[in-house]
Amino acid sequence: MEAIKEPDWNTVGILGAARGAKSNDGAAIGTEHLLAGITTAKGPAREALAHEGATKTALLAVLRDRKDRDGAWSGADDAEGSVAAQDVLGEDGERDGRLTGAAARALTAAMGQAQREGAAKFGAVHLLRALLEEDNRAVELLGVCGISPQAVLVRLDGGSGGSGGEEEGLNPLLHATRDVLLGRSSYRHMSFWKRWLIKKAGINLASKPAWWVGLETYEQARRLGDSAVGTEHVLLAILATHEVALRYPHLAGESAPVPDTRYTGGERLARLGLDYASVHSALTSERVRLTADVRPAKQYIDEAASPSTVSSADSDGESIADPGTGPLVETLLGEETRARQLINALTATPGD
């Protein structure tokens, strides 16, 4: 083994975050945990991953969803060849901690890269390049997110990347919604501590669609320059979150029930022939005249997301699952809301 080269301070933080990303205290740190650790650090390695959609929020969502699940990974990351962390990292390794064989090789390769470059310590860029050299769980984790290792490396070298997918097929009007989901930005109307908590914990909004719609509604009103929030903004939020969720199934699928009915509201609207672009166009062009909502929009959001929309039998004594967008759309269509007026106008056949 090559002489141990110390990690820089940024990479020390990555190693700590990788330990936190493990499924349990006794598990060895794998390449997937090291990759997730990089997303918590500053610098070009994190930025290259984030540009391609591999943010802390995205990677942690996949890791949580695969936690302790048999057959979750196609590769074992050479777990049978695991080694003591301090054998690879010296004093920077966790006492009694272990690394999978693949993680140990990646760290050793990162040290070798730093040695060849004459760097005093190895950093996140060295580690990211080393992680992507082999077919391991880090590469598999990127694949689950629809990201190619080559695209990340191109970004790291200053190129435009283009793994795939995240720009392709997504309406530019929805990029802001996507960025909030991925953890690149946050909702401005939220308090500082709530924004901090969501970012710090890597909360996946796509796994809680009713809550996500409630947050997105206020942002839709703000983007349109509307001071008052109406059910038309709720309608936009349902469509926006649904269409973005479809582009990121690895996020929408976290902790999904079977069958997954959480996005039935958006699916129902799509079957009516509605999409975000058409509703947005109708509102910005003001071609549909709308009368006032019979109730404040907040009441519809709060009622649809309340525990009463989920039966106690389904809760099984545990925390109530997010009810999804189905109950909200049902309520919006059941009353003379601005959302219903807009839907009727856009789905009416000529001559009606």
Secondary structure as GFF3:
##gff-version 3
##sequence-region A 1 352
A	DSSP	alpha_helix	9	20	.	.	.	ID=ss1
A	DSSP	alpha_helix	31	38	.	.	.	ID=ss2
A	DSSP	alpha_helix	44	51	.	.	.	ID=ss3
A	DSSP	alpha_helix	56	65	.	.	.	ID=ss4
A	DSSP	three_ten_helix	79	81	.	.	.	ID=ss5
A	DSSP	beta_strand	83	84	.	.	.	ID=ss6
A	DSSP	alpha_helix	85	89	.	.	.	ID=ss7
A	DSSP	three_ten_helix	90	92	.	.	.	ID=ss8
A	DSSP	beta_strand	98	99	.	.	.	ID=ss9
A	DSSP	alpha_helix	101	117	.	.	.	ID=ss10
A	DSSP	alpha_helix	124	131	.	.	.	ID=ss11
A	DSSP	alpha_helix	137	144	.	.	.	ID=ss12
A	DSSP	alpha_helix	149	156	.	.	.	ID=ss13
A	DSSP	three_ten_helix	172	174	.	.	.	ID=ss14
A	DSSP	alpha_helix	175	182	.	.	.	ID=ss15
A	DSSP	alpha_helix	192	201	.	.	.	ID=ss16
A	DSSP	three_ten_helix	205	207	.	.	.	ID=ss17
A	DSSP	alpha_helix	209	224	.	.	.	ID=ss18
A	DSSP	alpha_helix	231	247	.	.	.	ID=ss19
A	DSSP	alpha_helix	249	252	.	.	.	ID=ss20
A	DSSP	alpha_helix	264	271	.	.	.	ID=ss21
A	DSSP	alpha_helix	276	285	.	.	.	ID=ss22
A	DSSP	alpha_helix	297	304	.	.	.	ID=ss23
A	DSSP	three_ten_helix	307	309	.	.	.	ID=ss24
A	DSSP	alpha_helix	312	315	.	.	.	ID=ss25
A	DSSP	alpha_helix	326	334	.	.	.	ID=ss26
A	DSSP	alpha_helix	338	347	.	.	.	ID=ss27
###
